[in-house]
Amino acid sequence: MKGARWRWTPTELLTALAAALLWMGIGLFQRTRAGADLGAAAVAELPLTAVVFVVALVWIALRR
């Protein structure tokens, strides 16, 4: 690989954001369905949601 271009277009950023929000939504649904408080579930899902966002951006950069 010659080198990845690390500037993303708005479409690429929105795609990564959509992936992260989908991950967050599914996690919140599962945790609140299991009886967790919405605030606690959101705080618990934030770190992994951030990881999903970054991984999606890296994947987009590597696919170019």
C-alpha positions as CSV (number, residue, x, y, z in Angstrom):
1,M,0.0,0.0,0.0
2,K,1.5,3.3,-1.1
3,G,-0.2,5.3,1.6
4,A,-3.7,5.9,2.8
5,R,-5.4,9.2,2.2
6,W,-6.7,10.2,5.6
7,R,-9.1,12.9,4.5
8,W,-12.6,11.7,4.4
9,T,-15.5,13.0,2.3
10,P,-18.8,13.9,4.0
11,T,-20.3,10.7,2.6
12,E,-17.6,8.6,4.1
13,L,-18.0,10.3,7.5
14,L,-21.7,9.8,7.4
15,T,-21.3,6.1,6.5
16,A,-19.0,5.6,9.5
17,L,-21.4,7.6,11.7
18,A,-24.4,5.5,10.5
19,A,-22.5,2.3,11.4
20,A,-21.7,3.7,14.9
21,L,-25.2,4.8,15.5
22,L,-26.6,1.5,14.4
23,W,-24.2,-0.2,16.8
24,M,-25.3,2.2,19.6
25,G,-29.0,1.7,18.8
26,I,-28.8,-2.1,18.9
27,G,-26.7,-2.0,22.1
28,L,-29.1,0.4,23.8
29,F,-32.1,-1.8,22.7
30,Q,-30.5,-4.9,24.1
31,R,-29.4,-3.4,27.4
32,T,-32.7,-1.6,28.1
33,R,-34.6,-4.7,27.2
34,A,-32.6,-6.6,29.8
35,G,-33.6,-4.0,32.4
36,A,-30.7,-1.5,32.4
37,D,-31.4,2.2,32.9
38,L,-31.1,4.2,29.6
39,G,-28.4,6.5,30.9
40,A,-26.3,3.6,32.2
41,A,-26.8,1.7,29.0
42,A,-25.7,4.7,26.9
43,V,-22.5,5.2,29.0
44,A,-21.7,1.5,28.7
45,E,-22.1,1.5,24.9
46,L,-20.1,4.7,24.2
47,P,-16.6,3.2,24.3
48,L,-17.3,0.4,21.9
49,T,-19.4,2.7,19.7
50,A,-16.4,5.0,19.3
51,V,-14.3,2.0,18.4
52,V,-16.8,1.0,15.7
53,F,-16.7,4.5,14.3
54,V,-12.9,4.5,14.0
55,V,-12.8,1.0,12.6
56,A,-15.3,2.0,9.9
57,L,-13.2,5.0,9.0
58,V,-10.1,2.9,8.7
59,W,-11.9,0.3,6.7
60,I,-13.1,3.1,4.3
61,A,-9.5,4.3,4.0
62,L,-8.1,0.9,3.3
63,R,-10.8,0.1,0.6
64,R,-9.7,3.0,-1.5
